[in-house]
């Protein structure tokens, strides 16, 4: 009888001890959403072309060669219109903040009306007020550029913040 009382006391204490009180079970978690492959369409999928035409190599300074970049931006926005854009590509050998061109010591600086947009650095903007973008020719200080045509290619990325 004494053993029976001990077992009963042990069982009662076990049910009252907080460390023994464990609940096993499960909770169903449902995760849903929408994956967008291209939430923003830049320039309707077409390249943005900037043509500087004829350039005098001795006049590449002080934004003498500044061209507006005409582009469109169509994004699916459902909330916060805060976005960023970034240019990626090869940096110029004399300064990697500028886009490299096919001519040594000649680069392209991207900018808004009042802010430089350096290569690989994000520029924050509000989708409702899409920034005007410009391409500006820059050259290495003191460089004597050869004559001839030049090209440069970058990728413009736009993403949500």
C-alpha positions, 0 to 999 in steps of 0.5 A: 500500500505504501508503494501505491501511495508513492506512485500516486504522489509521484503522478500527482506531482508530475502533473503539477510540475511546469516542466512536465506540462508540454503540449504537442500539436501542430499549427498550419501556416499558409504563406502566399504571395505573388512573384513578379519576374519584372516588376518594372519595365524600363523603356518598354524593353528597348535600349536607351540610346544617347548620341553625342554626335560630333565631339571636340576632344578639347571641349570635354569639360564642365558638362559641355557634352551633356545629353538627356536620356529619354526613357520610360518607366512603368512599374507595378506599385501597390504601396510605397513608391520609394525606389532606387536605380543603379547603373552597372558596367565596366568602370573607366580606367581613370575613375571607376565611378564613370562608365568606360568607353571604347576610347581610353581616358574617356568616360560617361558620368550619369546624373540627374539634374543636380546629383551625380549617379556613379556606377554601381551606387544606387540612387533613390527616387520616388516613382511618382517623380521619375528623375530626369537622367543625363549622360555627361562625357568626362575625360581623364585630366590632361588626357589627349584623346584620339579622334574617332567614334566611341561606344559605351554600354551599361545596364540600368537597374530599377528596384523597390526599396 
